[in-house]
Amino acid sequence: MNKSEALSKIKAALTRDAQVITPKGETYDGFVKALSKDLLVSVIVPVEAQVVSTCAKNGDFERYKNSKIWAIAKSKGSWLLTLDNENEFALGFGENPNQIMMHGFSSSDVLAEWCT
C-alpha cells in the first residue's frame, strides 16, 4: 500500500455518516469536517504494523493479530490501522508500528475509529 492508496481508502470511508458524539456547542457537520481534516493531514506513508495487545477484551484483536495490517495515519502515539484489502479501521497506540496496542474494536467508520 502507498500513501495515495491510503488516502483513497480513507476518503471513500469518509463518505459514510460518522458515528461520533458532537461536543456541546458544535454542529455535527462542523465537527465531522474538522475531524476529517485532522485525519487527512495525519496520513503517513503506510507501514506494515503488528498488534501485540489490546485494551478491550472480546473485540477484534485476534482478527488484527492474524491479518496483514497497515498503519496509515499517525498523531502523537496514536495510529490508524487498516486491514489489507478490507474497508476496516482500528485505533492503535505505541511508538513502534511492530508493537501496537490496539484499542480493541474495528469498523468501517474511519472517523469513529480515529477519534475513539
MARBA-3410 file (N, C-alpha, C, O; in Angstrom, 1 decimal):
116
0.9,-1.2,0.0,0.0,0.0,0.0,0.9,1.2,0.0,1.9,1.3,0.7 ~ 0.5,2.2,-0.8,1.2,3.5,-0.8,0.3,4.6,-0.2,-0.8,4.4,0.1 ~ 0.9,5.8,-0.1,0.1,6.9,0.6,-1.1,7.3,-0.2,-2.1,7.6,0.4 ~ -1.0,7.3,-1.5,-2.1,7.6,-2.4,-3.3,6.6,-2.2,-4.5,7.0,-2.1 ~ -2.9,5.3,-2.1,-4.0,4.3,-1.8,-4.6,4.5,-0.4,-5.8,4.3,-0.2
-3.7,4.8,0.6,-4.3,5.1,1.9,-5.2,6.2,1.9,-6.3,6.2,2.5 ~ -4.9,7.3,1.2,-5.8,8.5,1.1,-7.1,8.1,0.5,-8.1,8.5,0.9 ~ -7.0,7.4,-0.6,-8.2,6.9,-1.3,-9.1,6.1,-0.4,-10.3,6.3,-0.4 ~ -8.5,5.2,0.3,-9.3,4.3,1.2,-10.0,5.1,2.3,-11.1,4.9,2.6 ~ -9.3,6.1,2.8,-9.8,6.9,3.9,-10.9,7.8,3.3,-12.0,7.9,3.9
-10.7,8.4,2.2,-11.7,9.3,1.6,-13.0,8.6,1.2,-14.1,9.1,1.4 ~ -12.8,7.3,0.7,-14.0,6.5,0.4,-14.8,6.2,1.7,-16.0,6.2,1.7 ~ -14.1,6.0,2.8,-14.8,5.7,4.1,-15.4,7.0,4.6,-16.4,6.9,5.4 ~ -14.9,8.2,4.3,-15.4,9.4,4.8,-16.8,9.8,4.2,-17.5,10.7,4.7 ~ -17.2,9.1,3.2,-18.5,9.4,2.5,-19.7,8.9,3.4,-20.8,9.2,3.1
-19.4,8.0,4.3,-20.5,7.5,5.2,-20.7,8.4,6.4,-19.9,9.3,6.7 ~ -21.9,8.3,7.0,-22.2,9.1,8.2,-21.4,8.5,9.3,-21.4,7.4,9.6 ~ -20.6,9.4,9.9,-19.7,9.0,11.1,-20.5,8.9,12.4,-21.4,9.8,12.6 ~ -20.3,7.9,13.1,-20.9,7.8,14.4,-20.0,8.4,15.5,-19.3,7.7,16.2 ~ -20.0,9.7,15.6,-19.2,10.4,16.5,-20.2,11.3,17.4,-21.2,11.7,17.0
-19.7,11.5,18.6,-20.5,12.4,19.5,-20.1,13.8,19.3,-18.9,14.1,19.5 ~ -21.0,14.7,19.0,-20.7,16.1,18.7,-20.6,16.8,20.1,-21.5,16.8,20.9 ~ -19.4,17.4,20.3,-19.3,18.2,21.6,-20.3,19.3,21.7,-20.8,19.9,20.7 ~ -20.7,19.7,22.9,-21.6,20.7,23.1,-21.1,22.0,22.5,-19.9,22.4,22.6 ~ -22.0,22.7,21.8,-21.6,24.0,21.2,-21.2,23.9,19.8,-20.9,24.9,19.1
-21.0,22.6,19.3,-20.6,22.4,17.9,-21.7,21.8,17.1,-22.6,21.1,17.7 ~ -21.6,21.9,15.8,-22.6,21.2,14.9,-22.0,19.9,14.5,-20.7,19.8,14.4 ~ -22.8,18.9,14.2,-22.3,17.7,13.7,-21.5,17.9,12.4,-20.4,17.3,12.4 ~ -22.0,18.6,11.5,-21.3,18.8,10.2,-19.9,19.5,10.4,-18.9,19.1,9.8 ~ -19.9,20.5,11.3,-18.6,21.2,11.5,-17.6,20.3,12.2,-16.4,20.3,11.9
-18.1,19.5,13.2,-17.2,18.6,13.9,-16.7,17.5,13.0,-15.5,17.2,13.0 ~ -17.5,16.9,12.2,-17.1,15.9,11.2,-16.1,16.5,10.2,-15.1,15.8,9.9 ~ -16.3,17.7,9.8,-15.4,18.3,8.9,-14.0,18.5,9.5,-13.0,18.3,8.9 ~ -14.0,19.0,10.8,-12.8,19.2,11.5,-12.0,17.9,11.7,-10.8,17.8,11.6 ~ -12.8,16.8,12.1,-12.1,15.5,12.3,-11.6,15.0,11.0,-10.5,14.4,11.0
-12.3,15.2,9.9,-11.8,14.7,8.6,-10.6,15.4,8.2,-9.6,14.7,7.7 ~ -10.5,16.7,8.4,-9.3,17.4,8.1,-8.1,17.0,8.9,-7.0,16.8,8.4 ~ -8.3,16.8,10.2,-7.3,16.3,11.1,-6.8,14.9,10.6,-5.6,14.7,10.6 ~ -7.7,14.1,10.3,-7.3,12.7,9.8,-6.5,12.8,8.6,-5.4,12.2,8.4 ~ -6.9,13.6,7.6,-6.3,13.6,6.3,-4.9,14.2,6.4,-4.0,13.8,5.6
-4.6,15.2,7.3,-3.3,15.7,7.4,-2.4,14.8,8.3,-1.2,15.0,8.3 ~ -3.0,13.8,8.9,-2.2,12.8,9.7,-1.8,11.6,8.9,-1.1,10.7,9.4 ~ -2.3,11.5,7.6,-2.0,10.3,6.8,-0.4,10.3,6.6,0.2,11.3,6.3 ~ 0.1,9.1,6.7,1.5,8.8,6.6,1.8,7.9,5.4,0.8,7.3,4.8 ~ 3.0,7.7,5.0,3.4,6.7,4.1,3.1,5.4,4.9,3.7,5.2,5.9
2.2,4.5,4.4,1.8,3.3,5.1,3.0,2.4,5.5,3.9,2.3,4.7 ~ 3.0,1.9,6.7,3.9,0.9,7.1,3.2,-0.3,7.6,2.1,-0.2,8.3 ~ 3.7,-1.5,7.4,3.1,-2.7,7.9,3.3,-2.6,9.4,4.3,-2.1,10.0 ~ 2.2,-3.0,10.1,2.2,-2.9,11.6,1.8,-4.3,12.1,1.2,-5.2,11.5 ~ 2.0,-4.4,13.4,1.7,-5.6,14.1,1.1,-5.2,15.5,1.7,-4.5,16.2
-0.1,-5.8,15.8,-0.7,-5.6,17.1,-0.3,-6.7,18.0,-0.2,-7.9,17.6 ~ 0.1,-6.3,19.2,0.6,-7.3,20.2,-0.2,-7.4,21.4,-0.1,-8.3,22.2 ~ -1.2,-6.4,21.6,-2.0,-6.4,22.8,-3.3,-5.6,22.5,-3.4,-4.9,21.4 ~ -4.2,-5.6,23.4,-5.5,-4.9,23.2,-5.9,-4.3,24.6,-5.6,-4.8,25.6 ~ -6.6,-3.2,24.5,-7.2,-2.5,25.7,-8.5,-3.2,26.1,-8.9,-3.3,27.2
-9.3,-3.7,25.1,-10.6,-4.2,25.3,-10.7,-5.7,25.0,-10.2,-6.2,24.0 ~ -11.2,-6.5,25.9,-11.4,-7.9,25.7,-12.6,-8.1,24.8,-13.5,-7.3,24.7 ~ -12.6,-9.3,24.1,-13.7,-9.7,23.3,-13.9,-8.7,22.1,-15.1,-8.6,21.5 ~ -12.9,-8.1,21.6,-13.0,-7.2,20.5,-12.5,-7.9,19.2,-12.7,-9.1,19.0 ~ -11.8,-7.1,18.4,-11.3,-7.7,17.1,-9.8,-7.9,17.1,-9.2,-8.0,16.1
-9.2,-8.1,18.3,-7.8,-8.2,18.4,-7.3,-9.5,17.6,-6.3,-9.3,16.9 ~ -7.9,-10.6,17.8,-7.5,-11.8,17.1,-7.5,-11.6,15.6,-6.6,-12.1,14.9 ~ -8.5,-11.0,15.1,-8.6,-10.7,13.7,-7.4,-9.9,13.2,-6.8,-10.2,12.1 ~ -7.1,-8.9,13.9,-6.0,-8.0,13.5,-4.6,-8.7,13.8,-3.7,-8.5,13.0 ~ -4.5,-9.4,14.9,-3.3,-10.1,15.2,-2.9,-11.1,14.1,-1.7,-11.3,13.9
-3.9,-11.7,13.5,-3.7,-12.7,12.5,-3.8,-12.3,11.1,-3.9,-13.1,10.2 ~ -3.8,-11.0,10.8,-4.0,-10.4,9.5,-2.9,-9.5,9.1,-2.1,-9.0,10.0 ~ -2.8,-9.2,7.8,-1.8,-8.2,7.4,-2.5,-6.8,7.6,-3.6,-6.6,7.1 ~ -1.8,-6.0,8.4,-2.4,-4.7,8.7,-1.4,-3.6,8.3,-0.2,-3.8,8.3 ~ -2.0,-2.4,8.0,-1.2,-1.3,7.7,-1.5,-0.1,8.7,-2.6,0.0,9.1
-0.5,0.6,9.1,-0.6,1.8,9.8,-0.6,2.9,8.8,0.3,3.1,8.0 ~ -1.7,3.7,8.7,-1.9,4.6,7.6,-2.0,6.1,8.0,-2.0,7.0,7.2 ~ -2.1,6.3,9.3,-2.2,7.7,9.8,-1.6,7.6,11.2,-1.7,6.6,11.9 ~ -1.0,8.8,11.6,-0.3,8.8,12.9,-0.5,10.2,13.5,-0.3,11.2,12.8 ~ -0.8,10.3,14.8,-0.9,11.5,15.5,-0.4,11.2,16.9,-1.0,10.5,17.7
0.7,11.8,17.3,1.4,11.6,18.6,1.6,10.1,18.7,2.3,9.5,17.8 ~ 1.1,9.4,19.7,1.3,8.0,19.8,0.1,7.1,19.3,0.1,5.9,19.6 ~ -0.8,7.7,18.6,-2.0,7.0,18.0,-1.8,6.7,16.6,-1.3,7.5,15.8 ~ -2.2,5.5,16.2,-2.1,5.0,14.8,-3.5,4.6,14.3,-4.3,4.0,15.0 ~ -3.8,5.0,13.0,-4.9,4.5,12.4,-4.5,3.2,11.6,-3.6,3.3,10.8
-5.1,2.1,12.0,-4.7,0.8,11.4,-5.8,0.4,10.4,-7.0,0.8,10.6 ~ -5.5,-0.3,9.4,-6.4,-0.9,8.5,-6.0,-2.3,8.0,-4.8,-2.6,7.9 ~ -7.0,-3.1,7.8,-6.7,-4.5,7.3,-6.4,-4.4,5.8,-7.1,-3.6,5.1 ~ -5.5,-5.1,5.4,-5.1,-5.2,4.0,-6.3,-5.7,3.1,-6.9,-6.7,3.4 ~ -6.6,-4.9,2.1,-7.7,-5.3,1.2,-9.1,-5.3,1.8,-10.0,-6.0,1.2
-9.3,-4.7,2.9,-10.6,-4.6,3.5,-10.9,-3.2,4.0,-10.0,-2.4,4.3 ~ -12.2,-2.8,4.0,-12.5,-1.5,4.5,-12.8,-1.5,6.0,-14.0,-1.2,6.4 ~ -11.8,-1.8,6.8,-11.9,-1.9,8.2,-10.8,-1.1,8.8,-9.7,-1.0,8.3 ~ -11.1,-0.4,9.9,-10.2,0.5,10.5,-10.2,0.3,12.0,-11.2,-0.1,12.6 ~ -9.1,0.6,12.7,-9.0,0.4,14.1,-7.9,1.4,14.6,-7.1,1.9,13.9
-8.0,1.8,15.9,-7.1,2.7,16.5,-6.1,1.9,17.3,-6.4,0.9,18.0 ~ -4.8,2.3,17.2,-3.8,1.6,18.0,-2.9,2.7,18.6,-2.9,3.8,18.3 ~ -2.1,2.2,19.6,-1.3,3.1,20.4,0.1,2.5,20.5,0.3,1.3,20.5 ~ 1.1,3.4,20.5,2.5,3.0,20.7,3.5,3.8,19.8,3.0,4.5,19.0 ~ 4.7,3.6,20.1,5.8,4.3,19.3,6.3,3.5,18.2,6.7,4.0,17.1
6.3,2.2,18.3,6.8,1.3,17.3,5.7,0.6,16.5,4.8,-0.1,17.2 ~ 5.6,0.7,15.2,4.5,0.1,14.5,4.5,-1.5,14.6,3.5,-2.1,14.2 ~ 5.5,-2.0,15.1,5.6,-3.5,15.2,5.2,-3.9,16.6,5.3,-5.1,17.0 ~ 4.8,-3.0,17.5,4.4,-3.3,18.8,3.2,-2.4,19.2,3.3,-1.6,20.2 ~ 2.1,-2.5,18.5,0.9,-1.7,18.7,0.0,-2.3,19.7,-0.3,-3.5,19.6
-0.5,-1.5,20.6,-1.6,-1.9,21.4,-2.9,-1.4,20.7,-3.1,-0.2,20.5 ~ -3.7,-2.3,20.4,-5.0,-2.0,19.7,-6.0,-1.6,20.7,-6.1,-2.2,21.8 ~ -6.8,-0.6,20.3,-7.9,-0.2,21.2,-8.8,-1.4,21.5,-9.2,-1.6,22.6 ~ -9.1,-2.1,20.5,-9.8,-3.4,20.7,-10.9,-3.7,19.7,-11.2,-4.8,19.4 ~ -11.5,-2.6,19.1,-12.6,-2.9,18.2,-12.3,-2.2,16.8,-11.4,-1.3,16.8
-13.0,-2.6,15.8,-12.8,-2.0,14.5,-14.1,-1.9,13.8,-15.1,-2.5,14.2 ~ -14.1,-1.1,12.7,-15.3,-0.9,12.0,-14.9,-0.2,10.6,-13.8,0.1,10.4 ~ -15.9,-0.1,9.8,-15.7,0.6,8.5,-15.9,2.1,8.7,-15.7,2.9,7.8 ~ -16.2,2.6,9.9,-16.4,4.0,10.2,-15.0,4.6,10.6,-14.7,4.6,11.8 ~ -14.3,5.1,9.6,-13.0,5.6,9.9,-12.9,6.7,10.9,-11.9,6.7,11.7
-13.8,7.6,10.9,-13.8,8.7,11.9,-14.1,8.3,13.3,-13.4,8.7,14.3 ~ -15.0,7.4,13.4,-15.3,6.8,14.8,-14.1,6.1,15.3,-13.8,6.3,16.5 ~ -13.4,5.4,14.5,-12.2,4.7,15.0,-11.1,5.7,15.3,-10.4,5.6,16.3 ~ -10.9,6.7,14.4,-9.8,7.6,14.6,-10.0,8.4,15.9,-9.0,8.8,16.5 ~ -11.2,8.8,16.2,-11.4,9.7,17.4,-11.9,8.9,18.6,-12.4,9.5,19.6
-11.7,7.6,18.6,-12.1,6.8,19.8,-11.4,7.3,21.1,-11.7,6.7,22.1
END
